[in-house]
């Protein structure tokens, strides 16, 4: 893996995930990372505003470690074991790199993948970006993100303001089959996810 300096994986979470997030955390540990778990204040209601507040607290916690790369990772994802080997390419100043994307954000032309079978390209229509399942940020980008405010929605809305956003092809994380907390929206398809299909994986 190219040297990316120190890496902090930060995971915001809620009380409703107390019995389910360990599957994701254990995957990170198996890849060599001990996530910083930031719990939402139990006095806050579930929803976008609270998610955004907790997400920002997680990013701040990552920055406080002195890490050069912040991997913002939600608590309900399944991980492809190729992630550590991709971080060197994902952590670049050209823009944040999301390890998950909806099909609508994939451009028509995809560059040739690396020897690991993973390509990194610019997302299409990044100003309409949705989703913050797992995003790789340089320290500079993380600080910039904390200074952004889209005005509504979760932390993924603020990510729009850091465009250009890059994506990995294929996605290197997939949703687990867990109830949505912040919204009633359904899980979106991640048909290009090639990682280990855990019991909770809806794809």
N, C-alpha and C positions, 0 to 999 in steps of 0.2 A: 504494500500500500504506500502511495506517496506520502511523505511527511506533511501532515496538516497541522502540526503542533498539538496543543492540548485540546481535547474535545469534551464538552459537557452535554450530556443528554438530559433534557429537562421535560418533565411530564406533569402537566396540570391534571388534577383529578378531583372527584367528588365522592361523597359518602356512599352514593349508590353503586360505586365501582369497587367497594371494599373487598368483595368476594370474587371479583372477576379480573382485576387488572394484573394480578400476579403472573398470568400466562404471558402477557406482553413484557412485563418487567423481567421475567426469567429469560425470555428470548434475548433481551438486551444484554443481560449478564453473560449468557452463553457466547455472545459476540465480543465480550470483553469490556463492557461499559456498565457502570452502576448508575442508573438514572437518579436524578434529583427529583423527588416526588413532592409537588406543591399542592396541598389540599385546599380546596375552596373553603372559604369561611362558611361554616354551617348556617350562619344567620342569613346568608344570601340566597335568594331564590334561584332555581335553575333557569337559565335563559342566556341569551346572547350577551347582555351587559355583564352578567356575572362571569361568564366564560372569558370574556375579553379581559376583565380585571384579573382573574386568576392566571390567564395566559401571560399577561404582562409581568405578574409576580414571578412566574416560572422563568421567564427570560432574564429578569433582573437577577434571580438566584444563580443562573448560569453565568452571567457576566461577573458576578461577585467571586466566582471561583478563579477568575483570571484566564479562563479558557479562551483560546483563539477562535474556536469554532463552536457554535451553539446548535445542537440538533433539537429542535422543538418537536416533540413527539407526543401525540395523544395517547390515551390509556386504553384504547380499544382497537389496536392494530395488530396485524400479523406481519412478521418481518422476514424478508428475503435474506439469507445468509451472505449475499454478496454486498450488503451495505458497507461494511468496513472498507472494502477494496474500492468503493466508488467515492468515498468521502474526499479524497484528494482532488478529484475532478469536480465534485459538487460544490466544494468550498472555494468559490472564485468570486472576484469582485464584479463580474459581469452581471450579477443579480442573484437573488436567493434561488435555491434549487429545491423544488418539491419532489419528494420520492413517490408521490401519488398524484394522479390527475384524472379528471373526467375526460372521456373521449373527445368531447367538443374542443378541448384545449390542445389537442395534438395536431401539429401542422402536417400538411400533406407530405412534405419532403423531410425525411428523417436521416440524419447523418449516419455514416457507417458506425456500428457499435464497436466498442473496444474488445479486447480478447475475452472479457468476461461476459460478452453478449449484451452489454448495456450501453445505450447511446444517451447523450445529454444534448438537449436542443432547447430552443426558446419556445415558450408556450404561445399558442395562438390566442388572440383576444385577451391578453393578460389584464387589461383594464377592467375586465368582467370576471376576474378570477374568483372562484369559490373553493374552499377547502383548505384545511390546515392540518391534515392528518400527520404529516411528517415533513418538516422543512429544514434544510440545512442553511445556516446563516453564518457568515463571517462575523467577527466581533463588531466590525464597523456597521454591517447591515443590521445586526441586532440592536445596536444603539439607535440607528436611524428609525427602525421600526417602532421603538418606544416613543419616538418623537412624532409619529404619524397618527392621524385621527381621521378616519373616513366619515365619522359622524354617526354611524349606526352599525349594527351587526357584530359579529365576532372578530377575532384577531385576523381571520382570513380577509376581511374587508380592508383592514389596514395594509395587508400585504399588497393589495392592488397598487398602493402608492409607492411601492418599491420596484415597480416594473422597470426593466424587463425581468420576468420570472422565467426560470428555466425548469425543465422537467426531465426526469429519467424515463427512458423508454426501454423496457417495460417499466411499469410501476413497481417499486420495490417494497411497498407495503400494501396490505389489503385490509378492509374492514373485517372486524369480527361480528358475529351475529349477536349483537347486544342491543338493548333498547336505547333509542336516542334520548339524550337528556336535555339538550338545549332547544331542540326543535322537534316537531312531529314529522318532519320530512323522512322519506324512506332512505335507506342506504343506496348509494349510487353504484352502478356496475363498475367493476374493476377487472374486466375480463382479461387484461393483459398481465395481471399479477401472476407470477410463476413460482412464488415461494411456497413454503410448506402449508398445505391446506389443513389448518387446525379445525377442531370440531366446531368452533364458533364462526369460521369463515363463511360468509354468505355467498361467495362467488362460485 
